[in-house]
Amino acid sequence: MSRKGTRLTAAFRVLVQRPQQAGVSDTDSRVGVDVGVRVLATVANSGGEVIERVPNPRPLEAALKELRHLCRERSRRTRGSRRYAETSRKITRLQRRAADIRACHIHRLTTRLAKTHGEIVAEGLDAAGMLRQKGLTGARARRRGLSDSALGETRRQLGYKSGWYGSRLIVAGRFYPSSKTCHACGHVQDIGWAEHWTCGQCGTRHQRDDNAAVNLARYEPPSAGDSAVGPVRAAVKRRADRKTGPRPAGGNFFSGEHSSALMIAA
């Protein structure tokens, strides 16, 4: 049992059958997906063409003014009073609404990508480490923007949805310099937090997210032994094997029986 705002959620685990739904529109398509704060995701192919820029709804930023007003209002109430409880309920409802808007946009994005493209390359970002950075100018606002974008959630959802719909997920290395590598000549240079930068070797001008998405689309795993589906699904499989024993050889872990958590909100 868990509580989110004014709602209670009961979660229980059952064994379900979910066969793989082979419904990918373009099995030969390979795209790179760069997630960010300015835009929710930038999708590009290896030819240097930006296919899609998904706008970031920034639900927390949109609700921040009202949230600050309610927090100041609650600070003037007497703790434990009826009005204090009413204001607290308003705050939790506002926070839950922001979380629901964010989840809705990410679910739509990841489902569309998994159903459309045969191969998807995502970045293995250390989202938790990025939130711990300190000592930078505007670090507090930057951390709030990173949290509002949920950078790690897109890769997590692609990890299981690619198995559902028959696409293939490749997770680039955490230290792969996708943003600061010129996709025209391959030159790597330090660009800091700049949105636009010019390559010091060939003079090509880049937009940070577009350049990163193109480089991700061209990414190849460093060795044949690396998991083509990335560490996300591999880690899920290892956890399942520890609980239920290893799966039969040749089977598709995500196309047969697997344990799933069902949630009922009251």
Backbone as CSV, one residue per row, in Angstrom:
resi,resn,N_x,N_y,N_z,CA_x,CA_y,CA_z,C_x,C_y,C_z
1,MET,0.849,-1.191,0.000,0.000,0.000,0.000,0.884,1.240,0.000
2,SER,0.501,2.219,-0.766,1.211,3.487,-0.769,0.196,4.609,-0.950
3,ARG,0.615,5.798,-0.548,-0.278,6.942,-0.642,0.394,8.034,-1.436
4,LYS,-0.294,8.556,-2.448,0.189,9.669,-3.248,-0.854,10.766,-3.183
5,GLY,-0.552,11.758,-2.392,-1.522,12.829,-2.231,-2.738,12.345,-1.471
6,THR,-3.896,12.484,-2.079,-5.136,12.057,-1.433,-5.588,10.693,-1.912
7,ARG,-4.753,9.994,-2.693,-5.126,8.702,-3.249,-4.291,7.580,-2.653
8,LEU,-4.936,6.433,-2.437,-4.250,5.240,-1.964,-4.050,4.292,-3.139
9,THR,-2.891,3.665,-3.207,-2.567,2.737,-4.282,-2.241,1.375,-3.685
10,ALA,-2.944,0.338,-4.151,-2.673,-1.036,-3.734,-1.967,-1.745,-4.883
11,ALA,-0.796,-2.286,-4.630,-0.010,-2.973,-5.654,0.139,-4.437,-5.266
12,PHE,-0.088,-5.332,-6.225,0.119,-6.756,-5.983,0.697,-7.383,-7.229
13,ARG,1.412,-8.485,-7.064,2.156,-9.115,-8.152,1.432,-10.374,-8.623
14,VAL,1.297,-10.481,-9.933,0.639,-11.645,-10.524,1.475,-12.131,-11.710
15,LEU,1.214,-13.347,-12.155,1.882,-13.899,-13.319,0.964,-13.732,-14.529
16,VAL,1.451,-13.049,-15.570,0.622,-12.732,-16.731,1.319,-13.216,-17.996
17,GLN,0.543,-13.396,-19.043,1.063,-13.737,-20.358,0.954,-12.506,-21.243
18,ARG,2.092,-12.055,-21.791,2.067,-10.924,-22.717,2.932,-11.282,-23.913
19,PRO,2.356,-11.811,-24.978,3.178,-12.146,-26.151,3.717,-10.900,-26.817
20,GLN,4.844,-11.062,-27.476,5.449,-9.937,-28.184,4.542,-9.496,-29.329
21,GLN,4.272,-8.197,-29.391,3.406,-7.646,-30.423,4.278,-7.079,-31.538
22,ALA,4.514,-7.892,-32.539,5.393,-7.465,-33.638,4.654,-6.470,-34.516
23,GLY,4.731,-5.213,-34.132,3.993,-4.201,-34.876,4.819,-2.970,-35.164
24,VAL,6.133,-3.127,-35.378,7.001,-1.989,-35.662,6.758,-1.511,-37.085
25,SER,6.530,-0.219,-37.253,6.206,0.319,-38.572,7.374,0.208,-39.546
26,ASP,8.565,0.618,-39.098,9.742,0.614,-39.969,10.865,-0.139,-39.267
27,THR,11.008,-1.426,-39.583,11.996,-2.257,-38.904,13.426,-1.876,-39.270
28,ASP,13.636,-1.217,-40.404,14.979,-0.830,-40.834,15.401,0.529,-40.291
29,SER,14.513,1.207,-39.599,14.814,2.550,-39.100,15.664,2.474,-37.839
30,ARG,16.699,3.296,-37.785,17.566,3.402,-36.605,17.662,4.875,-36.213
31,VAL,17.322,5.178,-34.975,17.301,6.568,-34.525,18.040,6.691,-33.203
32,GLY,18.538,7.898,-32.958,19.113,8.254,-31.672,18.172,9.176,-30.932
33,VAL,18.024,8.957,-29.637,17.106,9.745,-28.817,17.913,10.450,-27.732
34,ASP,17.940,11.765,-27.799,18.635,12.566,-26.794,17.596,13.266,-25.935
35,VAL,17.590,12.964,-24.649,16.644,13.594,-23.729,17.301,14.829,-23.129
36,GLY,16.470,15.797,-22.755,17.021,17.030,-22.227,15.986,17.846,-21.485
37,VAL,16.384,19.050,-21.118,15.517,19.950,-20.371,14.830,20.932,-21.306
38,ARG,15.554,21.444,-22.297,14.950,22.410,-23.232,13.807,21.758,-24.008
39,VAL,14.043,20.540,-24.518,13.009,19.734,-25.153,13.021,18.378,-24.475
40,LEU,11.867,17.727,-24.439,11.784,16.437,-23.756,12.671,15.403,-24.433
41,ALA,12.668,15.373,-25.764,13.513,14.432,-26.504,13.710,14.937,-27.921
42,THR,14.917,14.706,-28.433,15.239,15.005,-29.822,15.552,13.686,-30.519
43,VAL,14.850,13.409,-31.602,14.997,12.137,-32.330,15.614,12.438,-33.693
44,ALA,16.713,11.751,-34.020,17.411,11.980,-35.289,17.890,10.647,-35.839
45,ASN,18.145,10.607,-37.146,18.687,9.399,-37.764,20.173,9.577,-38.026
46,SER,20.817,8.518,-38.505,22.261,8.548,-38.714,22.660,9.432,-39.887
47,GLY,21.717,9.824,-40.741,22.014,10.695,-41.859,22.100,12.165,-41.489
48,GLY,21.915,12.477,-40.222,21.994,13.868,-39.774,20.670,14.599,-39.818
49,GLU,19.581,13.906,-40.072,18.258,14.542,-40.160,17.537,14.426,-38.828
50,VAL,17.077,15.541,-38.295,16.296,15.554,-37.066,14.851,15.233,-37.417
51,ILE,14.370,14.101,-36.940,13.023,13.641,-37.277,11.967,14.325,-36.423
52,GLU,12.271,14.504,-35.148,11.241,14.998,-34.233,11.890,15.709,-33.050
53,ARG,11.283,16.801,-32.647,11.636,17.477,-31.395,10.384,17.505,-30.527
54,VAL,10.408,16.750,-29.454,9.228,16.629,-28.588,9.294,17.732,-27.534
55,PRO,8.335,18.639,-27.505,8.378,19.734,-26.517,8.242,19.211,-25.091
56,ASN,8.907,19.881,-24.187,8.864,19.508,-22.777,7.739,20.280,-22.092
57,PRO,6.739,19.596,-21.530,5.625,20.325,-20.894,6.045,21.070,-19.631
58,ARG,7.125,20.646,-18.980,7.615,21.263,-17.741,6.471,21.506,-16.749
59,PRO,5.803,20.455,-16.304,4.621,20.657,-15.444,4.953,21.271,-14.096
60,LEU,6.137,20.934,-13.539,6.489,21.524,-12.247,6.746,23.018,-12.381
61,GLU,7.418,23.423,-13.448,7.679,24.837,-13.671,6.381,25.613,-13.863
62,ALA,5.413,24.982,-14.562,4.129,25.650,-14.779,3.343,25.812,-13.486
63,ALA,3.525,24.862,-12.558,2.771,24.915,-11.298,3.559,25.556,-10.171
64,LEU,4.767,26.036,-10.449,5.648,26.508,-9.383,5.099,27.749,-8.679
65,LYS,4.522,28.669,-9.438,3.991,29.891,-8.827,2.872,29.557,-7.844
66,GLU,1.935,28.717,-8.268,0.835,28.328,-7.380,1.348,27.504,-6.208
67,LEU,2.356,26.663,-6.462,2.910,25.837,-5.393,3.570,26.690,-4.311
68,ARG,4.307,27.705,-4.726,4.929,28.605,-3.744,3.879,29.365,-2.941
69,HIS,2.817,29.783,-3.624,1.734,30.503,-2.935,1.098,29.609,-1.870
70,LEU,0.844,28.346,-2.206,0.222,27.429,-1.246,1.161,27.101,-0.090
71,CYS,2.453,26.988,-0.378,3.404,26.694,0.696,3.506,27.862,1.671
72,ARG,3.483,29.082,1.156,3.483,30.236,2.045,2.185,30.305,2.853
73,GLU,1.083,29.945,2.205,-0.203,29.946,2.914,-0.193,28.921,4.038
74,ARG,0.376,27.736,3.785,0.406,26.707,4.826,1.313,27.093,5.993
75,SER,2.383,27.846,5.683,3.296,28.246,6.755,2.633,29.203,7.748
76,ARG,1.550,29.862,7.306,0.839,30.777,8.205,-0.240,30.073,9.021
77,ARG,-0.517,28.796,8.667,-1.531,28.047,9.410,-0.929,27.423,10.675
78,THR,-1.801,27.060,11.588,-1.378,26.345,12.787,-1.284,24.859,12.481
79,ARG,-0.115,24.279,12.731,0.077,22.867,12.423,-0.946,22.015,13.177
80,GLY,-1.585,21.115,12.421,-2.596,20.243,13.006,-4.008,20.783,12.894
81,SER,-4.177,22.025,12.438,-5.514,22.603,12.333,-6.199,22.136,11.050
82,ARG,-7.505,22.438,10.953,-8.276,22.027,9.783,-7.775,22.739,8.528
83,ARG,-7.509,24.044,8.622,-7.051,24.788,7.463,-5.647,24.348,7.020
84,TYR,-4.816,23.963,7.990,-3.485,23.438,7.645,-3.636,22.154,6.813
85,ALA,-4.555,21.276,7.211,-4.780,20.023,6.476,-5.360,20.299,5.092
86,GLU,-6.263,21.290,4.979,-6.843,21.620,3.669,-5.777,22.131,2.702
87,THR,-4.902,23.002,3.181,-3.836,23.528,2.322,-2.858,22.427,1.932
88,SER,-2.574,21.509,2.855,-1.682,20.389,2.547,-2.278,19.511,1.454
89,ARG,-3.598,19.298,1.492,-4.246,18.505,0.441,-4.151,19.204,-0.914
90,LYS,-4.279,20.530,-0.928,-4.143,21.269,-2.183,-2.732,21.127,-2.753
91,ILE,-1.731,21.152,-1.892,-0.343,21.015,-2.342,-0.105,19.634,-2.928
92,THR,-0.590,18.597,-2.246,-0.368,17.231,-2.742,-1.109,16.989,-4.057
93,ARG,-2.324,17.561,-4.195,-3.059,17.408,-5.459,-2.322,18.102,-6.601
94,LEU,-1.746,19.270,-6.319,-0.996,19.997,-7.350,0.262,19.232,-7.755
95,GLN,0.969,18.672,-6.793,2.166,17.901,-7.097,1.826,16.626,-7.859
96,ARG,0.726,15.989,-7.492,0.329,14.778,-8.205,-0.068,15.107,-9.643
97,ARG,-0.727,16.227,-9.857,-1.114,16.612,-11.213,0.129,16.833,-12.084
98,ALA,1.155,17.494,-11.535,2.390,17.694,-12.281,3.049,16.361,-12.630
99,ALA,3.052,15.416,-11.692,3.644,14.105,-11.948,2.858,13.335,-13.013
100,ASP,1.523,13.447,-12.990,0.694,12.750,-13.975,0.902,13.314,-15.380
101,ILE,1.025,14.630,-15.502,1.266,15.249,-16.813,2.602,14.780,-17.373
102,ARG,3.628,14.758,-16.514,4.953,14.316,-16.944,4.912,12.855,-17.394
103,ALA,4.267,12.000,-16.609,4.196,10.573,-16.956,3.437,10.353,-18.251
104,CYS,2.368,11.107,-18.478,1.565,10.958,-19.696,2.393,11.265,-20.939
105,HIS,3.149,12.352,-20.924,3.942,12.734,-22.090,5.061,11.724,-22.357
106,ILE,5.698,11.214,-21.302,6.785,10.251,-21.497,6.241,8.925,-22.004
107,HIS,5.093,8.493,-21.506,4.492,7.240,-21.985,4.123,7.349,-23.467
108,ARG,3.563,8.462,-23.868,3.215,8.640,-25.285,4.455,8.617,-26.168
109,LEU,5.512,9.289,-25.707,6.750,9.336,-26.478,7.369,7.951,-26.627
110,THR,7.536,7.230,-25.525,8.214,5.937,-25.585,7.401,4.898,-26.348
111,THR,6.083,4.927,-26.219,5.256,3.982,-26.974,5.356,4.251,-28.469
112,ARG,5.341,5.527,-28.862,5.457,5.877,-30.276,6.814,5.454,-30.846
113,LEU,7.877,5.665,-30.095,9.207,5.281,-30.566,9.332,3.766,-30.710
114,ALA,8.851,3.024,-29.708,8.973,1.569,-29.743,8.148,0.953,-30.864
115,LYS,7.038,1.593,-31.237,6.187,1.062,-32.304,6.629,1.497,-33.702
116,THR,7.480,2.526,-33.786,7.806,3.108,-35.085,9.156,2.664,-35.618
117,HIS,10.187,2.577,-34.768,11.561,2.377,-35.226,12.083,1.000,-34.818
118,GLY,12.854,0.391,-35.716,13.402,-0.930,-35.445,14.519,-0.906,-34.426
119,GLU,15.376,0.107,-34.457,16.470,0.242,-33.504,16.445,1.638,-32.887
120,ILE,16.560,1.678,-31.565,16.540,2.940,-30.825,17.792,2.997,-29.968
121,VAL,18.540,4.082,-30.090,19.751,4.266,-29.288,19.481,5.368,-28.270
122,ALA,19.601,5.021,-27.001,19.382,5.987,-25.915,20.668,6.139,-25.119
123,GLU,20.753,7.243,-24.411,21.952,7.561,-23.648,21.863,6.963,-22.247
124,GLY,22.961,6.382,-21.776,23.006,5.831,-20.427,23.374,6.891,-19.411
125,LEU,22.480,7.830,-19.173,22.767,8.960,-18.285,22.733,8.535,-16.812
126,ASP,23.579,9.160,-16.013,23.533,9.014,-14.562,22.661,10.145,-14.021
127,ALA,21.349,9.953,-14.100,20.422,11.021,-13.730,20.544,11.378,-12.255
128,ALA,20.723,10.370,-11.401,20.840,10.649,-9.970,22.104,11.448,-9.673
129,GLY,23.200,11.133,-10.366,24.435,11.882,-10.167,24.327,13.316,-10.644
130,MET,23.574,13.539,-11.724,23.387,14.900,-12.223,22.613,15.761,-11.221
131,LEU,21.714,15.134,-10.466,20.939,15.881,-9.480,21.760,16.232,-8.245
132,ARG,22.894,15.548,-8.052,23.718,15.805,-6.879,24.794,16.869,-7.105
133,GLN,24.882,17.407,-8.302,25.935,18.379,-8.581,25.695,19.673,-7.806
134,LYS,26.785,20.213,-7.270,26.698,21.415,-6.447,27.805,22.389,-6.859
135,GLY,27.680,23.607,-6.395,28.714,24.596,-6.623,28.675,25.266,-7.978
136,LEU,27.656,24.977,-8.805,27.543,25.598,-10.115,26.585,26.785,-10.048
137,THR,26.768,27.726,-10.966,25.865,28.874,-11.031,24.463,28.398,-11.410
138,GLY,23.493,28.741,-10.576,22.113,28.316,-10.839,21.907,26.831,-10.679
139,ALA,22.694,26.171,-9.809,22.615,24.713,-9.675,21.258,24.272,-9.148
140,ARG,20.652,25.063,-8.252,19.365,24.671,-7.689,18.280,24.656,-8.768
141,ALA,18.234,25.711,-9.572,17.246,25.757,-10.651,17.534,24.684,-11.699
142,ARG,18.823,24.394,-11.941,19.176,23.367,-12.913,18.735,21.986,-12.435
143,ARG,18.927,21.709,-11.140,18.495,20.420,-10.598,16.978,20.291,-10.653
144,ARG,16.269,21.390,-10.407,14.816,21.351,-10.498,14.370,21.069,-11.929
145,GLY,15.058,21.676,-12.901,14.726,21.403,-14.302,15.018,19.968,-14.697
146,LEU,16.108,19.393,-14.195,16.432,17.992,-14.484,15.387,17.064,-13.891
147,SER,14.952,17.362,-12.671,13.911,16.538,-12.041,12.593,16.660,-12.794
148,ASP,12.286,17.856,-13.264,11.033,18.092,-13.980,11.003,17.352,-15.312
149,SER,12.191,17.052,-15.877,12.256,16.365,-17.165,12.321,14.850,-17.035
150,ALA,12.626,14.331,-15.833,12.707,12.880,-15.597,13.586,12.199,-16.655
151,LEU,14.878,12.558,-16.681,15.765,12.129,-17.758,15.929,10.616,-17.832
152,GLY,15.900,9.932,-16.698,16.107,8.488,-16.719,14.868,7.682,-17.046
153,GLU,13.684,8.289,-16.978,12.441,7.546,-17.169,12.232,7.122,-18.614
154,THR,12.649,7.944,-19.565,12.476,7.588,-20.981,13.228,6.311,-21.316
155,ARG,14.482,6.204,-20.879,15.267,5.000,-21.142,14.667,3.785,-20.436
156,ARG,14.178,3.958,-19.213,13.592,2.837,-18.479,12.366,2.279,-19.198
157,GLN,11.497,3.165,-19.680,10.294,2.700,-20.355,10.619,2.073,-21.708
158,LEU,11.600,2.636,-22.414,12.001,2.023,-23.682,12.570,0.628,-23.455
159,GLY,13.137,0.382,-22.277,13.718,-0.914,-21.979,12.716,-2.054,-22.049
160,TYR,11.493,-1.833,-21.553,10.508,-2.914,-21.606,9.552,-2.785,-22.791
161,LYS,9.307,-1.572,-23.267,8.382,-1.426,-24.396,9.003,-1.912,-25.702
162,SER,10.317,-1.808,-25.837,10.959,-2.333,-27.047,10.782,-3.838,-27.129
163,GLY,10.751,-4.527,-25.987,10.477,-5.958,-25.994,9.026,-6.281,-26.309
164,TRP,8.122,-5.421,-25.900,6.709,-5.648,-26.190,6.410,-5.573,-27.680
165,TYR,6.978,-4.576,-28.349,6.589,-4.295,-29.729,7.592,-4.788,-30.765
166,GLY,8.676,-5.433,-30.332,9.604,-6.037,-31.284,10.710,-5.132,-31.772
167,SER,10.897,-3.970,-31.190,12.018,-3.107,-31.567,13.251,-3.490,-30.740
168,ARG,14.346,-2.781,-30.957,15.630,-3.119,-30.323,16.208,-1.863,-29.688
169,LEU,16.533,-1.966,-28.404,17.086,-0.831,-27.671,18.579,-1.018,-27.471
170,ILE,19.338,0.014,-27.800,20.781,0.036,-27.565,21.066,1.202,-26.626
171,VAL,21.738,0.929,-25.525,22.068,1.963,-24.542,23.525,2.343,-24.711
172,ALA,23.781,3.596,-25.065,25.148,4.079,-25.225,25.827,4.177,-23.867
173,GLY,27.144,4.119,-23.868,27.895,4.197,-22.629,27.661,5.503,-21.896
174,ARG,27.766,5.451,-20.579,27.490,6.627,-19.755,28.419,7.792,-20.101
175,PHE,29.649,7.493,-20.484,30.631,8.545,-20.751,30.816,8.794,-22.246
176,TYR,29.881,8.337,-23.058,29.958,8.595,-24.499,29.706,10.081,-24.749
177,PRO,30.655,10.813,-25.386,30.523,12.278,-25.552,29.616,12.647,-26.718
178,SER,28.331,12.375,-26.598,27.414,12.605,-27.714,27.205,14.087,-27.994
179,SER,27.186,14.926,-26.952,26.902,16.352,-27.146,28.096,17.126,-27.671
180,LYS,29.289,16.765,-27.237,30.477,17.554,-27.590,31.308,16.950,-28.709
181,THR,30.755,15.972,-29.430,31.422,15.399,-30.595,30.786,15.951,-31.864
182,CYS,31.580,16.528,-32.737,31.065,17.052,-34.007,30.664,15.885,-34.897
183,HIS,29.395,15.835,-35.297,28.956,14.705,-36.121,29.444,14.829,-37.567
184,ALA,30.004,15.985,-37.928,30.509,16.172,-39.294,31.930,15.635,-39.452
185,CYS,32.805,15.892,-38.441,34.210,15.469,-38.577,34.683,14.592,-37.435
186,GLY,33.898,14.456,-36.363,34.281,13.600,-35.254,35.158,14.267,-34.219
187,HIS,35.390,15.564,-34.332,36.235,16.282,-33.376,35.493,16.449,-32.054
188,VAL,36.200,16.212,-30.939,35.616,16.338,-29.609,36.201,17.569,-28.933
189,GLN,35.319,18.439,-28.403,35.796,19.626,-27.705,34.866,19.950,-26.554
190,ASP,35.389,20.673,-25.584,34.619,21.044,-24.402,33.664,22.185,-24.764
191,ILE,32.361,21.980,-24.502,31.373,23.003,-24.854,30.629,23.531,-23.634
192,GLY,30.905,22.979,-22.453,30.223,23.444,-21.247,28.719,23.228,-21.322
193,TRP,27.952,24.273,-20.970,26.487,24.196,-21.004,25.901,24.947,-22.202
194,ALA,26.747,25.299,-23.174,26.284,26.090,-24.314,25.274,25.312,-25.153
195,GLU,24.219,26.005,-25.570,23.206,25.363,-26.424,23.694,25.278,-27.865
196,HIS,24.381,26.315,-28.356,24.934,26.321,-29.707,26.453,26.436,-29.609
197,TRP,27.150,25.690,-30.453,28.614,25.754,-30.441,29.144,25.471,-31.847
198,THR,30.357,25.927,-32.092,31.001,25.780,-33.401,32.214,24.878,-33.259
199,CYS,32.314,23.921,-34.157,33.441,22.985,-34.135,34.730,23.747,-34.448
200,GLY,35.758,23.545,-33.605,37.022,24.236,-33.801,37.867,23.665,-34.915
201,GLN,37.456,22.507,-35.461,38.258,21.876,-36.515,37.676,22.105,-37.910
202,CYS,36.366,21.869,-38.061,35.767,22.011,-39.396,34.875,23.247,-39.505
203,GLY,34.580,23.919,-38.387,33.779,25.138,-38.428,32.288,24.927,-38.519
204,THR,31.813,23.692,-38.384,30.373,23.418,-38.440,29.704,23.899,-37.156
205,ARG,28.579,24.572,-37.303,27.837,25.066,-36.133,26.752,24.058,-35.764
206,HIS,26.671,23.766,-34.480,25.770,22.720,-34.004,24.804,23.266,-32.959
207,GLN,23.630,22.656,-32.914,22.726,22.803,-31.786,22.960,21.584,-30.889
208,ARG,23.105,21.793,-29.628,23.571,20.757,-28.703,22.748,19.462,-28.793
209,ASP,21.419,19.557,-28.660,20.572,18.363,-28.624,20.510,17.679,-29.987
210,ASP,20.426,18.463,-31.066,20.383,17.875,-32.404,21.663,17.096,-32.701
211,ASN,22.798,17.679,-32.347,24.082,17.021,-32.585,24.190,15.729,-31.785
212,ALA,23.725,15.755,-30.521,23.789,14.559,-29.684,22.910,13.443,-30.241
213,ALA,21.725,13.783,-30.740,20.828,12.769,-31.286,21.425,12.105,-32.531
214,VAL,22.077,12.898,-33.392,22.712,12.333,-34.591,23.851,11.403,-34.201
215,ASN,24.671,11.811,-33.237,25.773,10.963,-32.794,25.279,9.673,-32.161
216,LEU,24.172,9.746,-31.423,23.615,8.536,-30.832,23.109,7.580,-31.908
217,ALA,22.513,8.119,-32.966,22.033,7.264,-34.048,23.177,6.527,-34.739
218,ARG,24.384,7.101,-34.702,25.549,6.476,-35.322,26.360,5.630,-34.336
219,TYR,25.905,5.551,-33.113,26.662,4.845,-32.072,26.679,3.350,-32.327
220,GLU,27.836,2.733,-32.107,27.986,1.289,-32.185,28.576,0.796,-30.870
221,PRO,28.062,-0.306,-30.312,28.637,-0.845,-29.074,30.120,-1.144,-29.257
222,PRO,30.952,-0.931,-28.233,32.395,-1.109,-28.382,32.836,-2.525,-28.682
223,SER,32.043,-3.538,-28.329,32.430,-4.925,-28.603,31.191,-5.751,-28.852
224,ALA,31.395,-6.898,-29.522,30.264,-7.763,-29.849,29.674,-8.409,-28.613
225,GLY,30.441,-8.452,-27.514,29.941,-9.071,-26.297,28.983,-8.211,-25.515
226,ASP,28.901,-6.929,-25.860,27.985,-6.045,-25.150,26.546,-6.404,-25.463
227,SER,25.677,-6.148,-24.507,24.263,-6.435,-24.703,23.669,-5.454,-25.701
228,ALA,23.052,-5.976,-26.745,22.464,-5.106,-27.765,21.213,-4.413,-27.260
229,VAL,20.602,-4.982,-26.219,19.394,-4.366,-25.687,19.712,-3.459,-24.524
230,GLY,20.987,-3.339,-24.168,21.375,-2.411,-23.126,21.261,-3.003,-21.743
231,PRO,21.865,-2.355,-20.736,21.887,-2.890,-19.381,20.549,-2.844,-18.668
232,VAL,19.584,-2.062,-19.191,18.317,-1.930,-18.480,17.571,-3.248,-18.478
233,ARG,17.324,-3.807,-19.670,16.604,-5.070,-19.744,17.446,-6.216,-19.214
234,ALA,18.772,-6.154,-19.371,19.636,-7.195,-18.851,19.554,-7.261,-17.328
235,ALA,19.495,-6.093,-16.678,19.381,-6.065,-15.221,18.043,-6.622,-14.764
236,VAL,16.969,-6.318,-15.497,15.657,-6.865,-15.166,15.671,-8.375,-15.270
237,LYS,16.320,-8.903,-16.316,16.391,-10.345,-16.507,17.175,-10.999,-15.381
238,ARG,18.284,-10.376,-14.937,19.068,-10.953,-13.850,18.262,-11.009,-12.561
239,ARG,17.484,-9.956,-12.289,16.657,-9.971,-11.086,15.594,-11.057,-11.170
240,ALA,15.006,-11.243,-12.335,13.982,-12.271,-12.490,14.590,-13.662,-12.364
241,ASP,15.800,-13.850,-12.895,16.450,-15.151,-12.800,16.768,-15.516,-11.354
242,ARG,17.116,-14.521,-10.548,17.397,-14.803,-9.141,16.144,-15.246,-8.401
243,LYS,14.985,-14.757,-8.845,13.738,-15.098,-8.154,13.132,-16.403,-8.661
244,THR,13.132,-16.601,-9.974,12.413,-17.738,-10.558,13.321,-18.751,-11.225
245,GLY,14.644,-18.518,-11.229,15.539,-19.421,-11.932,15.740,-18.960,-13.355
246,PRO,16.813,-19.407,-14.012,17.103,-18.962,-15.375,16.052,-19.405,-16.369
247,ARG,15.860,-18.617,-17.403,14.902,-18.936,-18.457,15.494,-19.965,-19.417
248,PRO,14.663,-20.714,-20.119,15.178,-21.671,-21.102,15.983,-20.976,-22.179
249,ALA,17.001,-21.658,-22.681,17.851,-21.077,-23.723,17.046,-20.819,-24.979
250,GLY,17.299,-19.653,-25.592,16.614,-19.314,-26.842,15.290,-18.628,-26.650
251,GLY,14.811,-18.541,-25.406,13.524,-17.905,-25.175,13.653,-16.400,-25.114
252,ASN,12.580,-15.726,-25.394,12.545,-14.269,-25.304,11.954,-13.899,-23.965
253,PHE,12.773,-13.283,-23.139,12.333,-12.985,-21.781,11.114,-12.088,-21.764
254,PHE,11.044,-11.165,-22.700,9.955,-10.192,-22.685,8.768,-10.625,-23.534
255,SER,8.824,-11.803,-24.158,7.688,-12.213,-24.973,6.920,-13.358,-24.339
256,GLY,7.444,-13.962,-23.263,6.747,-15.065,-22.620,6.170,-14.645,-21.291
257,GLU,6.166,-15.602,-20.334,5.633,-15.307,-19.029,6.604,-14.411,-18.279
258,HIS,6.102,-13.477,-17.566,6.924,-12.683,-16.674,6.040,-12.120,-15.581
259,SER,6.697,-11.779,-14.502,5.964,-11.269,-13.358,5.730,-9.788,-13.514
260,SER,4.538,-9.355,-13.250,4.202,-7.948,-13.461,3.419,-7.438,-12.263
261,ALA,3.609,-6.167,-11.936,2.906,-5.548,-10.817,1.701,-4.796,-11.341
262,LEU,0.552,-5.119,-10.824,-0.671,-4.401,-11.177,-1.005,-3.449,-10.039
263,MET,-1.445,-2.252,-10.403,-1.714,-1.238,-9.402,-3.147,-0.751,-9.539
264,ILE,-3.823,-0.662,-8.424,-5.201,-0.173,-8.395,-5.225,1.063,-7.507
265,ALA,-5.653,2.172,-8.066,-5.723,3.421,-7.304,-7.130,3.621,-6.790
266,ALA,-7.230,3.979,-5.539,-8.531,4.227,-4.935,-8.673,5.719,-4.651
